[in-house]
Amino acid sequence: MISRSRKYRHDVLKRIFVFTILAFCACPAVLTAQDMIQELPAVTDSDPDFIFSEANFLFEQRRYTEALSRFQSLEEMGYSSPELWLNIGLSHLRLDNLALADYYFNRAYLHAVASHNTAIAGKAYRSAAFTSERLALQFSLPPELAVYRLHNSIVYEFGWVNAFLFALVFLNLGAVALVLSWFRADLMRLLQNAAAVFAVAFVVFLLLGLWSRSEANEWARGQIVQTGFEMRASAGTESEAVFSPFPPFRLRIQRNNETITTPETKLMVYITLSNGISGWIDAEAVRRFD
Amino acid sequence: MIILLAPILSSFKYRNCRQSGLAFFFPLVILFFLLAADQPRQAYANTVSLQGQDINATASVSSSRLFVGERFILTIEVSGPELPLVQRPVIPEIDGLELLSPVPTATSGFSIVNGVSSATRGFRFTVEATEEGTVSIPSIEIRVGERIFFTEALELRVLSRAQIDKELAADRELFVELELSNSSPFAGEQIIAEIVLYFRSDISVISYQPSASWRTEGFWLERLTDERGPRAETVIIDGVQYRRAVLMRYALFPTRSGQTRLGAYQVNVNIRPTNRFGDTSRFFDGFGRSQRSVQLQSAAAELQPKPLPQPQPAGFTGAVGDFRVTRSVAEPAIIIGEPIELITRFEGQGNIPLIDQPRYTIPDRLEAFTTRENSEVRKSQAGIGGVKEFTEILIGRRTGDLRMEAAPVAWFNPQLQRYETAVLPEIPIQIRRDEEQEFVYVEESRLRVNHASQTRNWAQAGQPEQAPLRLMLVMTLFPLLLVGIAFWAKRFKSRLKDDASFSRRYFASENADRGMQRALEMLDSADERPAVAAAQLRRTILFYLADRLNLEREGKPGIYYGDALKAKTGDGPIVDELLQFLLRAEKLAYAPNTGKDQIRMLAETAVSLLKRLKKKL
């Protein structure tokens, strides 16, 4: 009987191994097209590395205005990298524009963390601390609402990708527990309970991921970079002013909700500040992190 | 007035004095004084009347000497013992006058004098003088009952405003002086400028309006206020008695040395003569009692501010006056990153708002931000004084003990005519790290972060977050595959357990191998007879066939298994071989002297046959 059971297990493991190998072999073939889509488009007009090097040369020559112009041309061409944001921030800092410097340092930090670029993340964090400290001497920023911090933590810092990955991990754990419960009669009860818990966790994280993705698609993170602009109750410069935000107020900007007011033809966006106040503001006063 | 007081007098008579015996005396005394007091009004008014047998019609004006634009009251009154219906008089158009109220204000009264009653009806018209010159008001017709009365004609004199001011100035009735406390001050020294109004005692100043513009180039000016308002005092100038009132008081600080000029000061003054009993002044004779506005102007003043003595001492901040200077720090022990407020305070009399911040060295461990200046200027009649504070915000950037060095501060004292110097004290400061804080402070006053010389890779700005699709696909497929395979394995296990024929088929080969091995062991064993091994070989082949073909293992002849094998495989030679093996094995199993070599040959045949059967089944 023992030898029979051993033969049976050997056969099962052999077949699982074969299926797994086949599945891994099949995946690259399936994802090739997706990978091609994600690749960057070819640069035809100018070489970003050349412009970046040129701007760095100007920066080292202390010609900060010209260096900033070169860096911003890369930004206008649609290029993005933590190093670019860091250098733009440093240029703004040298030109004594604290609010924009703080914005670009924060942007560099977020992008560096997302791309696991620890060296730039460290520099950006230190630079942002420097500018924040100086801005705090000019403006007394109220603390962020706990709800705002929680929303940011879930939607942007944890992110929908991690939520989906967690959901899939729990799905796998649940499947393993379920399968084991079929073959281990002695642990069947325990394994079935574990499978149920993993299934609930899977559902929770799946819903969290869906909600987080929806929020990330609707709201973008940003920062106030200019003073002197009023938040208004509705889109339009004649509307009632509700608040006067100042740098470095953190905020969320609603995507795809921009209004051009007439007759001033000013682009206004809907934002929610970190202190919970919502309203419309001139698009010039805010910048997005993405 | 008599008419108004008549009921009061009668009430007084009957209520209070009836018992005292003075019931008739007091009313007569009071009546006498009232008549005496009322006399000047009648004398002042230019009154003419036409008498009927018992009715008087009069015309009067409130002022017979006017300036252009001045308003006055023209009163038409009718009085008599009994007045029938008095119709409203009609004022004809008069050159040089404009009637402002065609509908007059009607008045009426009734009086009893010495037991004789008299009634009065009046009509008051408001008229404005519009042209300069002599104006005549013609006789005015007024109808009383069935009778018509005429007032006497009046004559007025209308002057221009400039003519009045000229006459006033020429007569030195009213004038303004600019009086300075010091005409040769040092540059920056405070002097007091007073705007003084002199006027004759028979003029009442109702209000005044200082000029909005006063040319004070070369001076910093601060108006001093007196909450009590101007007070007049009596002075004698060139043997003439005047009233003197300081209208405005200014603190002036010359901002440069050399010839400087203070412009003339203009004041608009509203005045009114105060004579009540016909004692009018020379100038206001005949002007009536209406107020008028007079524009006055002081003479300009020449000043010669002196330059401050040279050389100026170290630490001179531009302060001129009498000051006390201190320096303090609210909290000399701070945590790194916290601010220190270094306060330098000037207090005293002088050019407080013009003082500059003293210069001193800031230690390297502190970062200085924009200095905040607070001035508390105290204005008094003596001049400008107060406090000026320079609050410097210093942020501790590195830990350690340091000292704000002592620094001299100097100012010029115009009273002593020399510079005075004070020393801002040395202040020890401690900057400590907050051990409870977990986050890192930026300890440099400058950000020491180098720019990134090259970028790793470029991405598209605004690109949404990309998911690791390959990993997610694997993590999605893996549980599906695992569950599918496990489910299949579970069903297989159940079938092995529940389906006997399936179980026999599945384990037939394994059992056959084991039986063959056992037969060979029997053959090698000294304890067993070789024939037993032949039986074991035969049983092994038969059991394999029975398990694979789901037949009975025992009780059937060899041809039974041969037919089943042929039906399953259709292979005739292997069936023949099987039958020959079974026949030979049966013989050897029951033969009395079976040799091991025979059995070994049989075993080799059995192994070969079993291998062929496995391939076929």
Interface residues (C-beta under 8 A of the other chain):
Chain A: S3 R4 K7 Y8 V12 R15 I16 F19 T20 A23 F24 C27 P28 V30 L31 Q34 Q38 L40 P41 P48 D49 F52 S53 N56 F59 E60 E75 G78 Y79 S80 S81 P82 E83 L84 L86 N87 L90 L93 A114 S115 N117 I120 K123 R126 S127 A129 F130 T131 E133 L137 G159 W160 V161 F164 L165 L168 V169 L171 N172 G174 A175 V176 L178 V179 W182 F183 A216 N217 D290
Chain B: G337 P339 F369 I393 I395 F439 V440 V442 L447 V449 N450 H451 A452 S453 Q454 T455 R456 N457 W458 A459 Q460 A461 G462 Q463 P464 E465 Q466 A467 P468 L469 R470 L471 M472 L473 V474 M475 T476 L477 F478 P479 L480 L481 L482 V483 I485 A486 F487 A489 K490 F492 K493 L496 F507 E510
